[in-house]
Amino acid sequence: MTVASTHLNAGLQWRKSPYSADAANCVCLATAPDGTVLLRDSKAPAPIVAASAEAVSRFVGAVAAGWFDGPRGRV
């Protein structure tokens, strides 16, 4: 993963989960023209983290599997 400052004002369409409602603690995603997935914090839109679609998929899978759940998490 890298910080992608070149995508800050690239006219990307950012989206967040509909489950977030009006919560301020959200991660927003966009897809760059080259297929790179970009992630940012909804309340602090910079910096942006860039990763491959495969890396984001693995990360989301790890979150869903509980790898980051508190002191008993696996990481």
MDAnalysis code that builds the backbone (N, CA, C; Angstrom):
import MDAnalysis as mda
import numpy as np

u = mda.Universe.empty(225, n_residues=75, atom_resindex=np.repeat(np.arange(75), 3), trajectory=True)
u.add_TopologyAttr("name", ["N", "CA", "C"] * 75)
u.add_TopologyAttr("resid", np.arange(1, 76))
u.add_TopologyAttr("resname", ["MET", "THR", "VAL", "ALA", "SER", "THR", "HIS", "LEU", "ASN", "ALA", "GLY", "LEU", "GLN", "TRP", "ARG", "LYS", "SER", "PRO", "TYR", "SER", "ALA", "ASP", "ALA", "ALA", "ASN", "CYS", "VAL", "CYS", "LEU", "ALA", "THR", "ALA", "PRO", "ASP", "GLY", "THR", "VAL", "LEU", "LEU", "ARG", "ASP", "SER", "LYS", "ALA", "PRO", "ALA", "PRO", "ILE", "VAL", "ALA", "ALA", "SER", "ALA", "GLU", "ALA", "VAL", "SER", "ARG", "PHE", "VAL", "GLY", "ALA", "VAL", "ALA", "ALA", "GLY", "TRP", "PHE", "ASP", "GLY", "PRO", "ARG", "GLY", "ARG", "VAL"])
u.atoms.positions = np.array([
    [0.841, -1.173, 0.000],
    [0.000, 0.000, 0.000],
    [0.885, 1.234, 0.000],
    [0.422, 2.258, -0.664],
    [1.164, 3.501, -0.733],
    [0.239, 4.674, -0.498],
    [0.806, 5.793, -0.113],
    [0.027, 7.022, 0.012],
    [-0.014, 7.656, -1.364],
    [-1.199, 7.960, -1.830],
    [-1.381, 8.430, -3.198],
    [-1.816, 9.882, -3.224],
    [-0.890, 10.789, -3.007],
    [-1.241, 12.207, -2.984],
    [-1.654, 12.708, -4.361],
    [-1.265, 12.025, -5.426],
    [-1.637, 12.470, -6.768],
    [-3.127, 12.318, -7.039],
    [-3.836, 11.555, -6.221],
    [-5.266, 11.339, -6.436],
    [-6.149, 12.273, -5.604],
    [-5.559, 13.244, -4.911],
    [-6.340, 14.089, -4.016],
    [-7.435, 14.860, -4.745],
    [-7.142, 15.405, -5.896],
    [-8.117, 16.230, -6.617],
    [-8.356, 15.695, -8.026],
    [-8.436, 14.407, -8.153],
    [-8.544, 13.794, -9.472],
    [-9.980, 13.640, -9.950],
    [-10.968, 14.213, -9.259],
    [-12.357, 14.091, -9.669],
    [-12.903, 12.678, -9.525],
    [-12.427, 11.963, -8.537],
    [-12.866, 10.591, -8.317],
    [-14.221, 10.549, -7.640],
    [-14.952, 9.490, -7.850],
    [-16.239, 9.299, -7.193],
    [-16.015, 8.458, -5.946],
    [-16.031, 9.099, -4.784],
    [-15.821, 8.422, -3.510],
    [-17.142, 7.865, -3.023],
    [-17.094, 6.703, -2.387],
    [-18.320, 6.101, -1.842],
    [-18.017, 5.477, -0.483],
    [-19.070, 5.407, 0.322],
    [-18.947, 4.748, 1.614],
    [-20.122, 3.806, 1.775],
    [-20.009, 2.925, 2.711],
    [-21.042, 1.923, 2.939],
    [-22.360, 2.585, 3.324],
    [-23.476, 2.082, 2.807],
    [-24.768, 2.606, 3.235],
    [-25.042, 2.279, 4.703],
    [-24.315, 1.327, 5.270],
    [-24.470, 0.999, 6.676],
    [-23.883, 2.079, 7.576],
    [-23.085, 2.966, 7.007],
    [-22.455, 4.032, 7.788],
    [-23.434, 5.129, 8.173],
    [-24.506, 5.260, 7.419],
    [-25.503, 6.313, 7.631],
    [-24.803, 7.658, 7.715],
    [-25.033, 8.389, 8.793],
    [-24.407, 9.696, 8.952],
    [-23.220, 9.652, 9.904],
    [-22.712, 8.482, 10.179],
    [-21.583, 8.350, 11.097],
    [-20.349, 9.031, 10.520],
    [-19.527, 9.585, 11.400],
    [-18.323, 10.289, 10.966],
    [-17.111, 9.373, 10.890],
    [-17.225, 8.162, 11.395],
    [-16.083, 7.244, 11.419],
    [-16.176, 6.248, 10.276],
    [-15.982, 6.737, 9.068],
    [-16.158, 5.894, 7.893],
    [-14.902, 5.890, 7.044],
    [-14.747, 4.831, 6.302],
    [-13.713, 4.749, 5.289],
    [-14.409, 4.888, 3.943],
    [-13.894, 5.775, 3.112],
    [-14.438, 5.972, 1.770],
    [-13.518, 5.294, 0.767],
    [-14.111, 4.764, -0.296],
    [-13.361, 4.072, -1.344],
    [-13.620, 4.725, -2.693],
    [-12.622, 4.699, -3.548],
    [-12.763, 5.116, -4.939],
    [-11.856, 4.221, -5.767],
    [-12.167, 4.124, -7.042],
    [-11.315, 3.364, -7.942],
    [-10.688, 4.330, -8.936],
    [-9.367, 4.321, -8.994],
    [-8.632, 5.173, -9.922],
    [-8.767, 4.619, -11.335],
    [-8.513, 5.438, -12.340],
    [-8.615, 4.963, -13.729],
    [-7.749, 3.739, -14.032],
    [-6.647, 3.573, -13.313],
    [-5.780, 2.414, -13.557],
    [-6.203, 1.171, -12.784],
    [-7.334, 1.239, -12.053],
    [-7.848, 0.096, -11.300],
    [-7.397, 0.038, -9.858],
    [-6.514, 0.940, -9.460],
    [-6.063, 0.988, -8.078],
    [-7.228, 1.399, -7.186],
    [-7.362, 0.748, -6.044],
    [-8.400, 1.105, -5.077],
    [-7.799, 2.113, -4.101],
    [-8.517, 3.206, -3.887],
    [-8.066, 4.272, -2.998],
    [-8.956, 4.300, -1.772],
    [-8.359, 4.475, -0.600],
    [-9.089, 4.521, 0.663],
    [-8.737, 5.811, 1.386],
    [-9.728, 6.408, 2.035],
    [-9.481, 7.591, 2.848],
    [-10.481, 7.634, 3.995],
    [-10.148, 8.413, 4.994],
    [-11.017, 8.645, 6.146],
    [-12.043, 9.701, 5.750],
    [-13.311, 9.480, 6.046],
    [-14.349, 10.417, 5.633],
    [-14.222, 11.787, 6.297],
    [-13.697, 11.829, 7.509],
    [-13.598, 13.121, 8.198],
    [-12.259, 13.814, 7.973],
    [-11.292, 13.128, 7.416],
    [-9.976, 13.699, 7.117],
    [-9.519, 13.120, 5.784],
    [-9.952, 13.703, 4.662],
    [-9.772, 13.077, 3.359],
    [-8.337, 12.949, 2.840],
    [-7.383, 13.432, 3.565],
    [-5.983, 13.206, 3.158],
    [-5.246, 12.698, 4.383],
    [-4.333, 11.792, 4.300],
    [-3.816, 11.189, 3.071],
    [-4.726, 10.097, 2.539],
    [-4.424, 9.698, 1.341],
    [-5.140, 8.610, 0.677],
    [-4.197, 7.416, 0.584],
    [-4.719, 6.249, 0.885],
    [-3.939, 5.017, 0.763],
    [-4.370, 4.328, -0.525],
    [-3.402, 3.903, -1.320],
    [-3.675, 3.207, -2.573],
    [-3.241, 1.754, -2.448],
    [-4.069, 0.851, -2.957],
    [-3.752, -0.576, -2.900],
    [-4.398, -1.268, -4.089],
    [-3.920, -2.450, -4.373],
    [-4.544, -3.246, -5.437],
    [-5.909, -3.742, -4.955],
    [-6.757, -4.063, -5.897],
    [-8.070, -4.604, -5.540],
    [-7.917, -5.889, -4.731],
    [-6.915, -6.710, -5.062],
    [-6.680, -7.956, -4.321],
    [-6.299, -7.675, -2.868],
    [-5.434, -6.685, -2.645],
    [-5.017, -6.353, -1.278],
    [-6.201, -5.842, -0.458],
    [-7.046, -5.019, -1.056],
    [-8.224, -4.513, -0.338],
    [-9.175, -5.660, -0.033],
    [-9.363, -6.561, -0.971],
    [-10.231, -7.712, -0.748],
    [-9.728, -8.571, 0.415],
    [-8.427, -8.794, 0.466],
    [-7.861, -9.579, 1.576],
    [-8.021, -8.853, 2.907],
    [-7.827, -7.539, 2.899],
    [-7.994, -6.754, 4.123],
    [-9.434, -6.823, 4.624],
    [-10.391, -6.631, 3.731],
    [-11.802, -6.694, 4.117],
    [-12.143, -8.085, 4.642],
    [-11.602, -9.113, 4.023],
    [-11.819, -10.478, 4.504],
    [-11.259, -10.686, 5.898],
    [-10.089, -10.122, 6.174],
    [-9.488, -10.243, 7.502],
    [-10.320, -9.511, 8.550],
    [-10.841, -8.345, 8.186],
    [-11.712, -7.607, 9.110],
    [-12.964, -8.428, 9.409],
    [-13.586, -8.966, 8.360],
    [-14.799, -9.766, 8.540],
    [-14.537, -11.020, 9.370],
    [-13.330, -11.557, 9.278],
    [-12.981, -12.765, 10.031],
    [-12.590, -12.478, 11.478],
    [-12.527, -11.186, 11.844],
    [-12.234, -10.844, 13.231],
    [-10.760, -10.692, 13.565],
    [-9.917, -10.593, 12.567],
    [-8.476, -10.499, 12.819],
    [-8.075, -9.253, 13.595],
    [-8.892, -8.230, 13.624],
    [-8.533, -6.974, 14.275],
    [-9.450, -6.640, 15.449],
    [-10.125, -7.630, 15.985],
    [-11.106, -7.403, 17.046],
    [-10.454, -7.315, 18.418],
    [-10.138, -6.119, 18.839],
    [-9.677, -5.862, 20.194],
    [-8.486, -6.681, 20.639],
    [-8.311, -6.784, 21.948],
    [-7.124, -7.445, 22.497],
    [-7.057, -8.936, 22.173],
    [-8.169, -9.536, 21.839],
    [-8.161, -10.954, 21.486],
    [-8.024, -11.184, 19.998],
    [-7.868, -10.096, 19.239],
    [-7.689, -10.231, 17.787],
    [-6.426, -11.003, 17.487],
    [-6.310, -11.474, 16.286],
    [-5.179, -12.309, 15.902],
    [-3.963, -11.517, 15.469],
    [-4.104, -10.211, 15.363],
    [-2.958, -9.392, 14.943],
    [-2.395, -8.652, 16.126],
])
